[in-house]
């Protein structure tokens, strides 16, 4: 019965809790028991808060029995990536420097989840300050893929993706600075949305005006993503991008009703990338066939694309240098060698280099805007291959179909970084499985701040596949 509860989506739990068919206390007991059982193998949590979570679950159950008004996610367990501030709960940023840090206030996203009745039960793993697409750090070690212990979870929201994929909890808060939600979601067969700038306020980002990072949902289903998005969206004075941006009815949008007739989809299997695994190409072609069956018009994107990774790298690494250089220079520096190395790269770049990258960011935004003058969506793979081996190093070349193709960031996830820079909404969901039963991801990109349309397309695709019926053999 415990494992059965852990296989229910947030949307299903919401209905059953409201109907008094399922107890929030029983759900939380099941979640905590599964976390205790799987944590030694998967290593997807830095902190668990069982006593706090059980007390909140008991309060949630009491409110149900009293007939109190229930919030959107009343009694539903959630985990938060350990970059997200949670009041009274350790928030380490995956760093030895913050191993004892306990924030006094919630980030806006966490506060809003709690405000609609969701219950925090733990903090999921992240590489130090979310600096890479592999989830490991000196503070806690490596997080393993839910489908195979021999492969990486992806990152930087690897813990969030693995916790949901393994059925420990139905939903989690993640973050995405270059693909950090979509990469591990794809590597673990989950749904990962990076919404448009300002849709969910980012109350912790240092540069709110030049922001390219996002606080995001991590879920198993498109409907659960819609529920989380609705809970966390809406303007907040801490985030200038969010001011005046009102949430839409994302839940209605995520119902798989109708079809895609009249919709025009641009598609690119490479998006300027040189190497794509054969099994990814095959799964992508099958996914395009599903979209065609749903009535969409498919048009291949053939125009020459700029090299987007250097634009992202200059903006990102100079941001890291401004944030972390003083910490690295301290005599007691304990920071991850891979983060230190990337910060050092930014020493070569000037303020003019940064500003030129921001000019290129604007050019790229306008180019994508032009695509959406005649198209409703852009569809790509999420990753060029399935999950990488667990011992993959950030700076070593990756292999695709047995061939060394170059360094990890440029060659594994060239599809995700552009939309951090432009701000357009992009969602990944499973479109198949490759060798070793490792999931393959499909990315759907939509018009700026049109998350509702992206959710609808994703929901229709999801409803016409059977990928959700598969669970990892743990």
Secondary structure, 3 states (H helix, E strand, C coil): CHHHHHCCCHHHHHHHHHCCCCCHHHHHHHHHHHHHHHHHHHCCEEEECHHHHHHHHHHHHHHHHHCCCCCCCCCCEEEEECCCCCCCCECCCCCHHHCCCECCCCCHHHHHHHHCCCEEEEEECCCHHHCCCCCEECCCEECECCCCCCEECCCCCHHHHHHHHCCCCCEEEEEECCCCCHHHHHHCCCEEEECCCCCECCCCCCCCCCCCCEEEEEECCHHHHHHHHHHHCECCCCCHHHCCCCCCCHHHHCCCCCCCCCCEEEECCCCCCCCCCHHHHHHHHHHHHHHHHCCCEEEECCCCCCCCHHHHHHHHHHHHHHHHHHHHHCCCCCCCHHHHHHHHHHHHCCHHHHHHHHHHHHHHHHHHHHHHHHCCEEEEECCCCCCCECCCCCCCEEEECCEEEEEHHHHHCHHHHHHHHHCCCEEEEEEEECHHHCEEEEEEEECCCCHHHHHHHHHHHHHCCCHHHCCCCC
